[in-house]
């Protein structure tokens, strides 16, 4: 599907099918920012619709059904591209495109694994993904890691920073948590065991954790730690926005997770302490927009928390630098720019 004649004329009736696990019908990805191109979007959403799809979560039939719908729409309406959000949706779309012999380019967006699949699964997924045109990751570490793990060409991976608008905060003027506190938010590849060890030795500081139910399983929670589970996103952002600062403990130095929470904190102008990891180096410069600590070190975490808690000027400086970084590097405009560039490379838009 290369250039043929006037690219703008080709795209004037162009269609992108977006396959995602986001069920909110108001979420239209980049449809608004790309409205000037004449691009049309249709969505196939991997959200369980019936008892069978809800009951058999292990097989995730909703993903398979959504991928099938995306490919059927692409074939019937001669779509130029399928954008699949997440690696498994992308793999199913790529396989079904091959099975039904549909001529459409596939972009695997938000290509991320909290934990890598086993070797047999990686072999199968690599084969399924072999006809994907572009795989979009959010850190340099992920580019090399996934290319090697799935035996895919490195040049097919694009690195962009997690780019979003500043997060919405529920009741921004009214703190959901009273008093002074620091917060920890999120569930992917988090080391809450070390955080709880540190909290236990700092009884005068109030910790607020917004986590998944399983995140603290088996841990003895001290009295100075408040725990919230399954909070709506806007509530979690309220807790982040009214905190002194955030702590993000990661399991090890190769974790490719935490980008969503990091960028949210920076957009909201909050300083944070984070575990040193190759996966966050695209976002974090120690001493500039965050403080970093070694993995699994409660003593180092205690020292960093104590330093930031007792130095409001340092906390403010890190927060301001982080907010500037996010406003420059981690925006929706950057994501739009990247997708426009891909469309032009594919011959669907003029340069």
N, C-alpha and C positions, 0 to 999 in steps of 0.2 A: 504494500500500500504506500507507494512513494508519491512524488510530485507528479501531477498531470495537469498542465494548464495553469490557470489562475488559482492559487491556493485559497484565497479568500472566498472564491466562488464555490470551491469544493466544500469549505467549511460552513457556508451559509445555511446549509441544511444538516449540519453535523450533529451527531448524538454521542454523548458519553453515558454509559451505564455504570452507575455507582453501586457496588455491592458492599454492604456494611452490616455490622451488628448493632448499629444505633437505631433504635425503634422510633425515636421522636420524629414525627412527620414534618416538623418545622426545621429539622436539620437537613440542609440542602447542600452541604459541603461548599464548593466554590462557585455555585451557580450564580449568586449575586455579583461577586467581583468579576466574573467572566461574561456577564450579560452583554458586554459590548462586542463580543466575538460572534454572536448569533448562536453560540453553543446551546444545545438543549440537554437537560439532564433527566434521566429516569433512574429510579432507585429500586433495588431488590434488597429487602431487609431481612437479615437472618435472625428474626425474632420468633420464638415458638408461637404457632397459631392455633394449635389444637392439642388434645390430650396426648396423642402419640408423640408429638414433638416435645411436649413438656415432660413426659414420663421418661423418654429414652435420651436423657441428657448426655450420657456417656458417648453415644454415637453422634450426638449433635446433628440430628436430622435437619434442624432448621438451617444450618450452614449449607448442607448439601442441597436442600430445596432452593435456598436463595441463590446459590451459584448456578443451579439449573435455570432458574428464572432469568438471571442476568444474561446467560448465554442465549436463551430463547429470544429474549428481547433484542439482543445484539444481532442475531441472525435474521429475525423478522423485519427489523427496522434498519438493517445495514449500518449499525453503529460503527463509529471510527475507533472507539476504545472502550474497554472495561477497566474501571479502576476498582480494585478489590482491596478493602482495608483489612489488613491482617494477613499473616502468612498462610493460614489454613484455608481461608476463603479464596485467596489467590491461587493456591494449589488446586482446589476443586474447579475453579473457573478455567484454569489452564488445561486441566485434564479434559473437561467437557468440551472446550473449544476444539481440542484435538479429536475427540470422539465424534463430534458432529460436524467437523470440518468447516468451522466458521472462520472466515477471514476477518479477524479483528485483533488489534493490538491490546496487550494486557499490561497494566501498571499495578504492581504490588506495592501499595502504599502502607505506611505504618508497619513495616516488616520488622517484627520484634518478637523474641521469645524470652520469657522470664527464665525458663530453664530449657536448655537444648534437648531435643528429642534424642532417643538412643540411636545407635549407629544404623540399625536396620531401618528405622523410621526416617532418618536423615537421607539414606540412600533412595527410598521411595519418594520422599518429598522433593529431593533434588531432581529426580527424573520428571516428576509432575510439573515442576517449576521451570523446566529447561526451555520452554517456549515463551516465557515471560519477557517482555521487552525491557522493563525497568523495575528495579526493586529499590524502594525508598526507605532509608534508615535514618536514625537521628543521632548517630555518633560514629566517629571514625573507627572505633573499636568494632562496632557491629559490621561495618563494611568488610573488613578483612576476616572477621570471625565467621560470618555467614557464607561468604564466598568459599572459604576453605571447607566449612562443615557440610555444605550442600553441593560441593563441587560445581559451582557456578562461576562464570567469568566475572572477574573483579570489576571490569569496566561496565557491567550492567547495573551496578549498585551506585546510587546517588546518595550522598550525605547532605541532608539539610537539617538545620536546627528545628526543634519542636516549635512551631509557630502558631500562635493563637492570639486572640484579643485578650486584654486583661480580664480575669475571671469575674463573674457576677458574684456579689456578696449579699446573702440574705440579711435583711435588717442591718445595713452597714453601720448605723449609728448606735445600735444596741448590742453590746457584747453578750454572746450566749454563755460565756464563762466569765465570772466576776474575778476581780483582783488581777494581780500580776502573775504571769505564767509564761512558760515556753511550751511549744507544741511539737508533736511528731505526727506526721500524716502519711497514710498510704500503706500498701500491703506487699508490693512486689519486691522480693529479694531483700527484705528488711531484717536487720539484726536487732530485734527488740530485746533479746536477752541481755545484750551489753548495755542497752539504754536503761533497762530496769535495774541492772547492777549499779549503774552510775546514780540513778535517781534515789536508790536506797541509801546511798552515802551522802546525799545532799537533801536532807529532810526539810530544810527551810525554803527550798525552791519548789514551786508547784508545777508539775508536769501534766500536760493534757494530751492524751493520745487518741487520735481518730484512726481506727484500724478496722480490719476485718475480724469477724468472730474468732477465727483460728490463729490470728497473729500473736496472741499472748497466751495461747494454750500451754498449760503446764508451768506457767510462771507465777511466782508469788508476788502479787502486786502490792507495793507499800502504800501507806496512807496518803502520801503526797502526790500520788498519781491518779488522775481521773481518766476514765476510759469511756469512749463513745464508739459504738459500732453501727454500721449501716446508716450513717448519716447522709442526708441529701447533700449534693455537692455544694450548694450555696451555704448550707450550715457549716460544712467543713471549712469553707473559705472565710466565713465569719470568725471562726476560731483562729485561723491563720492570721487574718487581718488584725485582730486585737491582741495577738501574742507579742511578747518582747522580741522573740526570734524563734526560729524553727531548728530542730535537730533532725537530720535524716541519716540514720545508721544503716549501712549496707553490709551484706554478708561477707563480701570479700573484695579484692582489688580489681576484679575483672567483671563486675556487675554492670550490664548495659541497661540499667533501669533507673527510675527516679526523675527522668526528664520532665514529665508532666508537673510533678510537685515542685521541682526546682524553678521552673519557668513561672509557675503560679506565684511562688514566693517573691521572685524578682519583680514581676509585674505589680504586685501589691506593695512593693517597697519594704520587704522584710529581709533582714539578715538571716543567715543560716549557717549551721555547722554540718559538715557532711563527711562521710568516710571517703578516704582517698580511693579512687577507682579510675581505671583507664576509660571506663564507659561514660564518665561525666567530665572529662578533661576539655571537651569542646565548649563547656558551659562555665566551668569553675576555674578561677585563678586564685590560689590560696593567698589570703591577705588583701586581695583586691575586692572581690565581691562575695567572699565566703571564707570560712576557716575550715581546713581539712584536718582529719585525724586518722591515724592508722587503723586498719580493720581490727575488730575484736579487742580493742584496748579500752577498758572502762576507765583506767587512770588517765589516759590521754583525753578521753571525752569529758571527764570531770574537770580537768584543767581548762579545756576550751570553754566549757559552759561557764565556769567560774570567771574566766577572763572576760567573756562577753557580757555576762550578767552584771558585772561590776564596772563596766566601761561603756556607758551610754553613747559617748562620742564615737567610739570605735564601731559600735553597733549601727549607729546612724550612717557612718561613712560606708560600711559594707552594703547597707541597704540602698543607699543612693547610687552606688556604683552598679549594683545588681539591677536596679530599675532602669538605669541608662543602657546597660547591656541588653536587657530584654526588649526595651523599646527600639533598639537598633537592629538586633539580631534575631529575635524570637517573635516575629510578627506574622499575622496571616498574610500580609502583603508579600513576604518572602516565599511563602508556600505557593501563592498565586503566580509569582514571578517564575518559580521553578516549573510549575505545570505549563505555563505559557511557553517556556523555553522548550519543554519536551514536545508540545504540540507543533512548534515551529520545526524542530528537528525531524519530526515524523512527517512533515510536509503538509500539515493541516492548517497552519496559519502562516501568513507572510512574516518575514523577519523585519 
